[in-house]
Amino acid sequence: MVKAALSQRCYTYTRLTARNRCCRTLDYRTHNSSRISLCFTTAAYKVTGRGEEEDDPGDTIHWVMVGDSHIRNIFDALVSRLASPRLIYHLSSFPEGEWREISQLFATRRKTIHGQTLIVRHLDLPLCLTYHWDPMLTRLPHIIRPTIHRIHPPPALLLTGGVLHWIKNTTKLYNKEGVHEAVSVYRQHMYALAPLLAAAAEHSTVIYKLQDHIAGMEGTDFHTKENLDLYNHAALEALSESRVVLWDSTIPLSDAYLDACTKEPRHDKLRWWACKDRMHVGNIVIQEYVEMLLNHMCTPLLDPHSASPCT
C-alpha cells in the first residue's frame, strides 16, 4: 500500500530536503516535542473516545520499531526530539522494573546497548516507544503474533525493515550463485512474513521501510544500488497486495547524501554527517525521515480537516 507521506512519487527533492506535493504537511522540527506530544495525546483521546477536556486521555499509544540499525537510527532520532526529564527508558538487560532517566541513554555509547530491546516511556504523556533489535526479522513473528491474537494490545504503529544483514549472511551464496540467488532467500522470508504483517495491519499501522542506498563495504559489489533495488523489489512483491504501507520516500535522500559525501566527505561527533560510515546515512537526512514518519502518523490527527490529508 502506498501512502502520500511515505511515497517517493509524492516528493520533490532538492539536495537533502524533500517537499511533499500530494498532501499538506506540518513542521515537527520547529515545535518538536510539543507538537509530537499533542499527537500522542490526541491519538489517546481518539482511541478511548474521551473528550479532550478530560485531564486523563486514557490508553497509552504504543509505537513499535523492529529491525536493524537503520530502523534504530530512526527510533533514536524520534526519541531525541522528545528529550525531557520526564522521559525514562528500560533496556532488556536491566532488572525487571528498573527505569532510568533518558539523559543516561543519550550519554551511553551505542555499542554498550547493541542488540537489546529498548523501551521509552513518558511519565506524563500517554506514549510508549519500543525498539527491538532484529536485523533479519526472524524475531518479528514472535513479536507480532501476541498482538494479532490479542494476547497483548496491538500497537498504533509497527515500523520494520531489514536487508543488510541478509546480504551479509548470504555472502557465500552471492559469491557462488550470484545476486539473484541471494535475493531469492530474502524473498522467501518476506513471503513467509507477509501474512503476519497483513494480519497485523488490520489493527495497526504497519510500515515496511525499504532499504536506503548506501556506499557499501569497500572492495565488494554487494551493496550497489542495483542490488539493493532487487531486495526492495522482493519486499514490494511480497507486500504490495496487503494493507502494509511501503515506505520508499527516503531513498532519493540517501542518494543525495551519498553524492554529497562523494563531493565533500564529512564526519562529525553527532553524526550529522557520517561519510566515513559506508553502511549508514547521517542524521542530516534521518531527521527528514522522522518528518515523513510524523506527517504520516500525526498530521491526519492534528490537521483532520485538511483538503489534502497525509493519509
Secondary structure, DSSP 8 states (H G I E B T S, - for coil): ---GGG-GGGEEEETTEEEESSS----TTTSTHHHHHHHHHHHHHHHHT--TTSS---S-EEEEEEESHHHHHHHHHHHHHT--TTEEEEETTS-TT--EEHHHHHHS-GGGGTT--EEEEESSSSEEEEEEE-TTSSSHHHHHHHHHTTSS---SEEEEE--HHHHHHTHHHHHHH-HHHHHHHHHHHHHHHHHHHHHHTTTSEEEEE--------TT--TT-HHHHHHHHHHHHHHHTTSS-EEE-TTHHHHHHHHHHHHHS--B-TT-SSBTT-TTS--HHHHHHHHHHHHHHHTHHHHSTT-SS---
